């Protein structure tokens, strides 16, 4: 397993998003003719470019070295039976609490790691 080294973990923020509430922080490329961020002046916000890309071997890796696999039902979890050392399952956001419980139980049997196994699980005392 190769350790994932990220070139940049901070998000790129939009020019003048710190100045105006109406300008959100999500990145938009500056297009103005005199814009100092686009012209790459010293001390300005950095612009994203291809050089910030991560190593292809470690791209999309979780900190524990596994990759996410989105699961909607128990049948899709069965795919990870032989791949449990490489992938971790993540239950989709629109799965009900009842189906989640079945997926969590089956994941324990298959020894598959769940990234969000505790979501929407109520304790037995409350039921």
Buried (B, 14 or more C-beta within 10 A) or exposed (E): EEEBEEEEEEEBBBBEBEEEEEBEEEBEEBEEEEBBBBEEEEEBBEBEEEEEEBEEEBEEBBEEBBEBBEBEBEEBBEEBEEBBEEBBBBBBEEBEEEBBEEBBEBBEEBEBBBBBBEBBEEEEEEE
